[in-house]
């Protein structure tokens, strides 16, 4: 049984909505659309430090997620997007730290960066990555302009605070200040189902590590940052800060956007999973 993800009702669907021919045609060509601040990488080789001979790759769960994600978001969308999203979420709900080759030392070591970024798949229509957080570290409030996003915790516990656009999300892209609806904050662990955000619902969020041993989550985003939004240009990630003038309604908030964040940045580590 697949549990219901947040922001999207889901029934027990685990079989692929794509034919084998469709999945086999998925083109894994890569393009780079970096958006997170990155400094020095670890320079470690997976083959030396991370791949253990007893690893079980028989499930190929990450490979299934990769194929479903690309098939779901490749342009033009084939079939029913909502149905395809449900299948993708179902595939992601099975992911484990072993599937993504998580090096637990990344969660515990004292590192200069608050968060470590691991690139899993950079495709022209979808980005798949993993974020590794040390205890109490945080991805500050940021958005995903006109994008879908799916988060699956694979280790530890995170607290996530989501906000939804009240006005049309395309119009919000043109504004320096935005009025948003607060969604209930949640504590999410590796046993919980994935979280789905849409271009409107839960599109802005803040993620904080709430486990003393750290946390890690897989992030599927589409379309990728850097792709063109008609009449607006490349899709950028904005950070959000609370305005001094807050609305009277406590269920809403007013944020000011910025392309920069004074404290947040990431380092990078190699992907060592399937
Ligand atoms: Fe995010």
Boltz pocket constraint, residues with backbone or C-beta under 6 A from the ligand:
constraints:
  - pocket:
      binder: B
      contacts: [[A, 142], [A, 143], [A, 144], [A, 149], [A, 205]]
      max_distance: 6.0
